C-alpha cells in the first residue's frame, strides 16, 4: 500500500496543479486568486499560489501544466492524450495522409543516413536524389556520425511547401560531396504500401494505416488486382495501428454487401450510433484471408471484427491489440490538442474488444510483452480474454470480446528467429549490413539471383543457425529488390518466408 501511495503522490499533486493552472489561479505577475461561491479560494488555488510565491526554485509553469494534464488524463484511460502544439501538425498529417517535405526515406547505415526510397515525382526525385545516396549535410550543417539522431535529420528536411533545403550527399563512385537544392512540397503518406498478385488468382494488399486517402488507395489497388485476374485476396493489417473510424467503415464497404452493420458506438453523452455499408463494393464475394497481429489496433480491429462476424474473411495470425475506445480530437486555445475518449465501439455481434486498463497505463502497454512471456505468441491456448460472454457470427460460430480479435487460424511466431548470437554484431549492425549489401547489389546487378547472395551468408554470418540463415537470406533478397525496384517487389520477396502469408496462401488454395 505504501508503495502505491509513493507512486501516485506525484500524479495527485500534478493533477492538483493543473486544475489550479487551468482555472487561472496564478499569484505572480499581478494575477489574482479567484474565489468560490463562499468567498474563499479553493485548496487547489491556495496550493498553487503558495508554490508560485514561495517555492524554493523557479517553476516552469508551462512544463508543469503539460505534465499535469498528462497525469490527469492517465486517470481516465490509456488513449485519452494531450498533444503539445509542436507535435499536433505531425499527428494531423498522419490522419490527412500527407505531409510537407522532400519525399525520401532513409535508414542509418554505419552512422550515415542512407536514402533507401525516393518517391517518384516528388521533390527529391525531381532534384536528382537517388537510392543509395548518403546524406552528409543539410543546409551546410554536418549530419553524418553516430551522435546525430534520425529525428533531427527528419526535422531539418521537413518544412513548409515551397521552401528550399540544400542537401549534400556522397554517391558511390564519386569522392566529392554532391549538393542538391530541393524545393519542399506536399508528400503523400501512403496507406496501401504494397499490392501485387501472388499467383494467377491470389492478390495481396498491405495496408499500413486508415487515413483520409485510404479509401481511394484501396479502391485503386482492388481495381488493379481485379484487372490482373484476382479472384482471392490476402489483406495484411499486421502492424496497422488504426486511424479514422469512418474510413474503416468505408473499407469494410468494399468487402460487404449493402446495408450491413459494420460497427456501432455508445458513449455517456453520445447516443448509440450505427455505421452501415451503403454501396456496392469491389470485392464482396471472393475468398479472403485477413492478417492481424498484436499491433493491429483500433480501426484495424473494427474492420477485422466486422469481416469475422459476417464470416466474410478468415482471420489469420495472432490476437490483435484490443483497443475498443473512440477518441475525438479538440484543438485547445494554445494550439495544442486533446484527444479524448468519448465512446466505446462494438462489432456487429455486440463484442467490445477493448482489453482491460484497470491496472494502469504502464501495465496496459506491457501487455504486449506479457503475451510473449506467457507463451501466447506460440500457443493459442494461452490467450486469456476478460469477457466470457459468447457472441455469434452470422453462421453461428462462437466468438469472444474483452481483449482484441482472436484469429480463426492461429499462426505461432517462429522463436528460432529470435536472438541470433553473432559475436561482435548486434541486430542493428546486422540490419545495417543488410541494407549496405542491398545498396551495393543494386548497383551491380539488375535482377535478384540467389547465387550472388548466398556467399555473403557463408562468409559473414557463419554463426547463424540454418533457420536464421534462411531468414536473413530472404531479408537480403527483399531489401535488394526494394533498392532495384519498389515496395511491391520488396514485399513479394519478404512474403516468401512469411509464415502468416504462407498459411493464408495455403488456405486459399485448398
Beta strands, then each sheet from edge to edge (+ up, - down):
strand 1: 81-83
strand 2: 98-101
strand 3: 104-109
strand 4: 112-118
strand 5: 134-138
strand 6: 141-142
strand 7: 164-170
strand 8: 178-183
strand 9: 185-188
strand 10: 192-197
strand 11: 202-207
strand 12: 232-236
strand 13: 261-266
strand 14: 273-276
strand 15: 287-292
strand 16: 314-317
strand 17: 325-331
strand 18: 337-347
strand 19: 391-392
strand 20: 398-399
strand 21: 409-410
sheet 1: 1+ 18- 13+ 14-
sheet 2: 1+ 18- 17+
sheet 3: 2+ 9-
sheet 4: 3+ 4- 5+ 6-
sheet 5: 3+ 4- 5+ 7- 8+
sheet 6: 10+ 11- 12- 15- 16- 21-
sheet 7: 19+ 20-
end
